[in-house]
Amino acid sequence: MLDIHTDYLICSFRQASATRLARLLDHEIAHDSVTRFLSSEPSNKMMAGSAWYALGFR
């Protein structure tokens, strides 16, 4: 999910939202799932070794 969301943010020309991401994916992933993922703890996102984690986005 992290890769999908990251790619979406990089490629988005409009305001990004979980609803727009769900529409883009033909609702294969529900917008509620995206929202829950984004509000979860970083450890759930497997970010421990990532650059974001190193920069303090924990």
C-alpha positions, 0 to 999 in steps of 0.5 A: 500500500505504501508504494501505491500511495507514494506513486499516486502522490508523485504522479498526482497533478491535483489535490491528492485524496484517499477517495481519488486514489480509490477511484483511480484504482477502480475501487480495488482498494477502498478509500477507507482502507487508504485512510486507515493505512495512513493513520496507522503507526509507522511500524505498520507501514514497514518504514523502519529502514526507509529514508522517511523514517531516518528523516524523522517522519515516524 
